[in-house]
Amino acid sequence: MNDETPDRVHHALNKLKNRRWNERIKSYASFSNSLGLGVIGFGVLRFVSDNETERPSGWVIAGAPGTAILCVAAGSYILGYLRSED
């Protein structure tokens, strides 16, 4: 770009750049939340609902919800990096 480019073009390009950034951030947050739900589903609910499987150790029972909470918290935290599209 040169100095003769109108301000509205700069504004439009900046808006597009921010929109792409926001979509990437929302995609990462969605992935992180889905990963947390998957850990809960596989690491906790599977052993609670199925009586035929061997009970996991205490580390698995404590670690699965902890990992899921961290994944969901990371997804919520990353949403703070959203940019204004104005």
C-alpha positions in Angstrom: 0.0 0.0 0.0 1.1 3.5 -0.6 0.3 6.8 1.0 -2.3 7.6 -1.6 -4.5 4.7 -0.7 -7.8 6.1 0.7 -8.5 5.7 4.4 -11.7 3.7 3.7 -9.6 1.0 2.0 -7.3 0.8 5.0 -10.4 0.6 7.2 -11.9 -2.2 5.1 -8.7 -4.2 5.1 -8.3 -3.8 8.8 -11.9 -4.9 9.3 -11.3 -8.0 7.2 -8.1 -8.7 9.1 -9.9 -8.4 12.5 -12.8 -10.6 11.2 -10.3 -13.4 10.2 -8.6 -13.1 13.6 -11.9 -13.4 15.4 -13.0 -16.4 13.5 -9.7 -18.2 14.3 -10.1 -17.3 18.0 -13.7 -18.6 18.0 -12.6 -21.7 16.3 -9.9 -22.4 18.8 -12.3 -21.7 21.7 -14.8 -24.1 20.2 -12.2 -26.8 19.8 -11.0 -26.4 23.3 -14.6 -26.7 24.7 -15.2 -29.8 22.6 -12.0 -31.3 23.8 -13.1 -30.7 27.4 -16.5 -32.3 26.9 -14.8 -35.3 25.2 -12.5 -35.8 28.2 -15.5 -35.7 30.5 -17.4 -38.1 28.3 -14.6 -40.6 28.0 -12.7 -40.2 31.2 -15.6 -39.9 33.7 -19.0 -40.9 32.3 -17.8 -44.1 30.7 -16.6 -45.5 34.0 -19.6 -44.2 36.0 -22.2 -45.7 33.6 -20.5 -49.0 32.7 -20.3 -51.6 35.5 -18.3 -54.2 33.6 -15.2 -52.1 33.1 -12.5 -52.0 35.7 -12.5 -48.9 38.0 -9.8 -46.4 37.2 -7.3 -45.2 39.7 -7.8 -42.0 41.7 -5.5 -40.1 39.4 -7.7 -40.7 36.4 -10.9 -39.8 38.3 -9.3 -36.6 39.5 -7.3 -35.8 36.4 -10.1 -36.1 33.8 -12.3 -33.4 35.3 -9.3 -31.3 36.0 -8.2 -31.6 32.4 -11.7 -30.8 31.2 -12.0 -27.8 33.4 -8.6 -26.5 32.1 -9.7 -27.0 28.5 -13.0 -25.1 29.0 -11.2 -22.4 30.9 -8.6 -22.0 28.1 -11.5 -21.7 25.6 -13.1 -19.0 27.7 -9.8 -17.2 28.3 -8.9 -17.1 24.6 -12.2 -15.4 23.8 -10.8 -12.3 25.6 -8.5 -11.8 22.6 -11.4 -11.0 20.2 -10.9 -7.7 18.4 -13.4 -5.1 17.5 -14.5 -5.3 13.8 -15.5 -1.6 13.6 
